[in-house]
Amino acid sequence: MREIQTHFDGLGLTELCRVIVCDEPHPVNGANHCYGLSRVLTPAEKALCPSLWSDEADCGRIQFQRGPRDAPDSTPGTLDGAVLAVLIDRQESFQAGPFACPENEIVLGHLRAALAATISRAKERAVRGVLGKNEK
């Protein structure tokens, strides 16, 4: 297991959010497929909930598809495009609300570009007959 800290901004809040890689890289594609998310509680949050036995709140887990679909040794999971869709929806909600800002619009543009590239790659792989397979 290893912790990812590239989201830290030096301002304190992001440093409370922990991203842990929960598995080893896949031997064929080199990618990790399981990530645990948690957040360190502030002293004020701990005071609000003294019954909490941990200094961290579990925020969930992301399990990505591991291996080709329908392969006996694969693990079903989400795909990158689905996670990007969640992030796009969240940014669109911010932009529709009182916290709209130019920076969020830039983030939204990059997320949309990332999703478009992901979809384009999938379509190109489908045309070549290698979509959903561990083949180039």
Rosetta silent file (secondary structure, phi, psi, omega in degrees, C-alpha in Angstrom):
SEQUENCE: MREIQTHFDGLGLTELCRVIVCDEPHPVNGANHCYGLSRVLTPAEKALCPSLWSDEADCGRIQFQRGPRDAPDSTPGTLDGAVLAVLIDRQESFQAGPFACPENEIVLGHLRAALAATISRAKERAVRGVLGKNEK
SCORE:     score description
SCORE:     0.000 S_00000001
   1 L     0.000  145.629  175.796    0.000    0.000    0.000 S_00000001
   2 E  -142.952  156.522  179.240    1.104    3.531   -0.682 S_00000001
   3 E  -102.691  136.889  175.466   -0.378    6.974   -0.138 S_00000001
   4 E   -96.054  130.441 -178.462   -0.894    9.441   -2.983 S_00000001
   5 L  -125.211   13.638 -176.739   -0.227   13.050   -2.013 S_00000001
   6 L   -67.899  -13.853  178.922   -0.247   14.843   -5.363 S_00000001
   7 L   -86.384   -5.201 -179.537   -3.535   16.550   -4.468 S_00000001
   8 L   -66.004  135.538 -179.266   -1.980   18.408   -1.511 S_00000001
   9 L  -114.187   -0.271  178.990   -2.039   22.190   -2.008 S_00000001
  10 L    80.751    5.410 -177.791   -0.196   23.316    1.132 S_00000001
  11 L  -103.424   -4.453  173.430   -3.268   25.081    2.530 S_00000001
  12 L   109.138  -46.622 -174.699   -4.292   22.424    5.031 S_00000001
  13 H   -70.480  -48.058 -178.035   -7.644   21.030    3.910 S_00000001
  14 H   -63.988  -27.637  178.183   -6.454   18.809    1.072 S_00000001
  15 H   -67.405  -18.604  176.579   -3.775   17.421    3.360 S_00000001
  16 H   -77.161  -20.393 -177.341   -6.565   15.995    5.530 S_00000001
  17 E   -89.287  121.661 -178.302   -7.782   13.886    2.587 S_00000001
  18 E  -106.551  135.455  174.801   -5.946   10.582    2.275 S_00000001
  19 E  -121.519  115.870 -177.614   -5.804    8.497   -0.885 S_00000001
  20 E  -112.656  129.197  173.701   -4.384    5.023   -0.346 S_00000001
  21 E   -81.815  120.187 -170.064   -3.548    2.613   -3.165 S_00000001
  22 L   -96.534   -6.550 -176.500   -4.890   -0.699   -1.827 S_00000001
  23 L  -135.256  174.870  176.572   -3.519   -3.199   -4.339 S_00000001
  24 L   -89.100  154.259  177.309   -0.446   -4.059   -6.340 S_00000001
  25 L   -59.260  144.706  177.975   -0.120   -2.992   -9.982 S_00000001
  26 L   -63.761  136.136 -175.993   -1.646   -5.422  -12.470 S_00000001
  27 L   -66.437  -20.789 -178.505    1.097   -7.614  -13.958 S_00000001
  28 L   -94.997  -49.585 -174.330   -0.092   -7.009  -17.538 S_00000001
  29 L  -100.973   -9.429  175.973   -1.169   -3.354  -17.681 S_00000001
  30 L    77.661    1.484 -176.862    0.774   -1.942  -14.713 S_00000001
  31 L   -93.752  150.595  169.879   -2.210   -0.060  -13.274 S_00000001
  32 L   -85.878  157.528 -173.621   -3.577   -0.156   -9.759 S_00000001
  33 L  -129.430   -4.467 -178.174   -7.274   -0.900   -9.422 S_00000001
  34 E  -135.219  128.604 -178.646   -8.297   -0.195   -5.826 S_00000001
  35 E  -131.437  131.823  175.803   -8.110    3.107   -3.952 S_00000001
  36 E  -102.229  138.824 -179.024   -9.243    3.876   -0.409 S_00000001
  37 E  -120.040  132.792  176.531  -10.368    7.386    0.517 S_00000001
  38 E  -148.650  169.904  177.066  -10.472    8.809    4.013 S_00000001
  39 E  -137.829  131.497  175.208  -10.186   12.121    5.801 S_00000001
  40 E   -68.632  132.117  179.962   -8.357   12.982    8.970 S_00000001
  41 L   -80.964  141.344  174.993  -10.788   14.603   11.406 S_00000001
  42 L   -76.332  161.832  176.383  -10.009   18.021   12.803 S_00000001
  43 H   -56.053  -37.249  179.498  -10.052   18.492   16.594 S_00000001
  44 H   -65.558  -39.801  178.229  -13.380   20.346   16.257 S_00000001
  45 H   -66.149  -40.373  177.232  -14.895   17.442   14.310 S_00000001
  46 H   -62.243  -38.512  179.999  -13.637   14.976   16.923 S_00000001
  47 H   -66.756  -33.078  179.111  -15.227   17.108   19.658 S_00000001
  48 H   -70.168  -28.493 -177.909  -18.579   17.019   17.815 S_00000001
  49 L  -130.560   71.282 -176.945  -18.478   13.213   17.700 S_00000001
  50 L   -64.632  -15.056  179.965  -16.566   11.990   20.762 S_00000001
  51 L   -77.457  -11.736  178.503  -17.862    8.461   20.184 S_00000001
  52 L   -63.951  132.555 -177.527  -15.714    8.111   17.069 S_00000001
  53 L   -93.836   -3.095 -176.776  -12.962    5.601   17.755 S_00000001
  54 L  -125.132  157.036  175.101  -10.758    6.751   14.903 S_00000001
  55 L   -88.157    2.343 -179.538   -9.022    9.956   13.943 S_00000001
  56 E  -129.115  146.973  173.692  -10.124    9.364   10.343 S_00000001
  57 E  -102.716  128.623  176.850  -13.472    9.171    8.576 S_00000001
  58 E   -72.733  124.801 -178.704  -13.766    6.500    5.900 S_00000001
  59 E  -107.196    1.570  175.752  -14.919    8.222    2.706 S_00000001
  60 E   121.957 -172.341 -176.775  -15.185    5.164    0.533 S_00000001
  61 E  -144.184  144.121  173.542  -13.349    3.086   -1.979 S_00000001
  62 E  -113.776  119.202  176.949  -12.974    3.133   -5.732 S_00000001
  63 E  -110.030  112.650  177.357  -12.653   -0.299   -7.332 S_00000001
  64 E   -87.522  155.711  173.485  -11.719   -0.130  -11.001 S_00000001
  65 L   -54.027  130.521  179.195  -12.237   -2.963  -13.462 S_00000001
  66 E  -121.441  109.112 -177.663   -9.244   -5.291  -13.119 S_00000001
  67 L    91.253  167.414 -179.351   -8.644   -7.453  -16.120 S_00000001
  68 L   -63.556  145.895  176.233  -10.789   -8.008  -19.185 S_00000001
  69 L   -58.135  144.454  176.454  -14.540   -8.192  -18.713 S_00000001
  70 L    68.504    3.230  175.394  -15.843  -11.741  -18.398 S_00000001
  71 L   -78.664  142.702 -175.321  -12.351  -13.160  -17.788 S_00000001
  72 L   -59.821  -30.464 -177.031  -12.348  -15.691  -14.934 S_00000001
  73 L  -101.598   13.863 -179.526   -9.654  -13.869  -12.935 S_00000001
  74 L   -84.762  160.965  175.507  -10.988  -10.323  -13.466 S_00000001
  75 E  -117.610  119.275  178.696  -12.502   -8.096  -10.777 S_00000001
  76 L   -63.416  142.217  178.680  -15.580   -6.111  -11.794 S_00000001
  77 L  -166.493 -178.890  179.745  -15.272   -2.425  -11.168 S_00000001
  78 E   -78.115  169.673  177.819  -15.923    1.057  -12.432 S_00000001
  79 L  -114.706  161.073 -178.247  -14.142    2.623  -15.373 S_00000001
  80 H   -54.635  -41.723 -178.695  -12.215    5.891  -15.598 S_00000001
  81 H   -59.668  -35.267  178.871  -14.996    7.504  -17.658 S_00000001
  82 H   -67.222  -40.200  178.210  -17.547    6.907  -14.896 S_00000001
  83 H   -67.477  -40.722  176.200  -15.326    8.632  -12.326 S_00000001
  84 H   -61.352  -38.919  178.637  -14.760   11.519  -14.745 S_00000001
  85 H   -61.407  -39.023  177.004  -18.555   11.784  -15.206 S_00000001
  86 H   -62.894  -46.316 -178.647  -18.973   12.167  -11.428 S_00000001
  87 H   -64.955  -38.624  177.101  -16.332   14.912  -11.327 S_00000001
  88 H   -63.112  -46.451  179.413  -17.923   16.688  -14.310 S_00000001
  89 H   -59.605  -41.622  179.950  -21.354   16.598  -12.665 S_00000001
  90 H   -63.649  -45.989  179.647  -19.894   17.999   -9.446 S_00000001
  91 H   -65.953  -38.655  177.122  -18.122   20.858  -11.233 S_00000001
  92 H   -62.167  -37.320  177.672  -21.246   21.631  -13.277 S_00000001
  93 H   -65.249  -42.798  176.228  -23.199   21.852  -10.013 S_00000001
  94 H   -60.904  -43.035 -177.799  -20.651   24.277   -8.572 S_00000001
  95 H   -68.697  -23.323  177.708  -20.810   26.360  -11.744 S_00000001
  96 H   -87.163   -6.899 -176.346  -24.622   26.469  -11.541 S_00000001
  97 L  -110.055 -165.550 -174.998  -24.510   27.627   -7.930 S_00000001
  98 L   -73.013   -7.225 -177.732  -23.190   30.537   -5.893 S_00000001
  99 L  -107.281   21.337  176.284  -19.561   29.334   -6.094 S_00000001
 100 L   -60.507  141.553  179.750  -19.143   29.556   -9.872 S_00000001
 101 L  -159.528  161.401  179.889  -15.732   30.872  -10.831 S_00000001
 102 H   -60.721  -35.247 -179.890  -13.313   30.952  -13.766 S_00000001
 103 H   -64.118  -42.684  177.491  -11.063   28.338  -12.164 S_00000001
 104 H   -63.340  -35.012  177.949  -13.903   25.823  -11.891 S_00000001
 105 H   -65.617  -36.667  176.439  -14.732   26.439  -15.561 S_00000001
 106 H   -65.008  -46.465  178.104  -11.124   25.592  -16.461 S_00000001
 107 H   -57.660  -45.533 -179.403  -11.327   22.399  -14.377 S_00000001
 108 H   -60.322  -42.417  178.364  -14.610   21.529  -16.086 S_00000001
 109 H   -62.337  -42.279  178.583  -13.073   22.011  -19.516 S_00000001
 110 H   -67.813  -39.389  178.058  -10.142   19.738  -18.699 S_00000001
 111 H   -64.291  -43.018  178.134  -12.433   17.068  -17.241 S_00000001
 112 H   -62.834  -39.173  178.236  -14.635   17.155  -20.344 S_00000001
 113 H   -65.553  -40.295  178.586  -11.522   16.862  -22.531 S_00000001
 114 H   -63.265  -42.655  178.772  -10.309   13.903  -20.469 S_00000001
 115 H   -65.759  -41.931  178.600  -13.676   12.157  -20.827 S_00000001
 116 H   -61.133  -40.834  178.857  -13.754   12.844  -24.575 S_00000001
 117 H   -66.821  -38.244  178.106  -10.254   11.356  -24.926 S_00000001
 118 H   -63.461  -44.490  178.966  -11.286    8.303  -22.881 S_00000001
 119 H   -65.510  -41.922  179.128  -14.340    7.761  -25.093 S_00000001
 120 H   -61.091  -43.375  178.882  -12.269    8.291  -28.245 S_00000001
 121 H   -61.991  -44.025  179.688   -9.725    5.710  -27.094 S_00000001
 122 H   -61.918  -43.529  179.661  -12.488    3.180  -26.353 S_00000001
 123 H   -63.163  -41.054  179.411  -14.053    3.695  -29.788 S_00000001
 124 H   -64.874  -40.540  177.649  -10.678    3.303  -31.488 S_00000001
 125 H   -67.052  -36.510  178.219  -10.002    0.091  -29.546 S_00000001
 126 H   -63.445  -43.011  179.246  -13.482   -1.211  -30.461 S_00000001
 127 H   -59.984  -38.115  179.461  -12.778   -0.637  -34.160 S_00000001
 128 H   -81.541   -5.726  178.905   -9.561   -2.661  -33.804 S_00000001
 129 L    77.618   20.944 -179.177  -11.387   -5.424  -31.908 S_00000001
 130 L  -117.137    6.274  178.134   -9.311   -5.099  -28.724 S_00000001
 131 L   -63.648  130.975 -179.746  -11.758   -3.216  -26.464 S_00000001
 132 L    79.398   15.026  179.305  -12.069   -5.064  -23.156 S_00000001
 133 L  -128.506  153.767  174.857   -8.975   -7.141  -23.802 S_00000001
 134 L   -84.165   64.038  178.985   -5.396   -6.979  -22.572 S_00000001
 135 L  -137.102  149.787  177.446   -4.146   -6.334  -26.094 S_00000001
 136 L   -79.836    0.000    0.000   -2.628   -3.283  -27.777 S_00000001
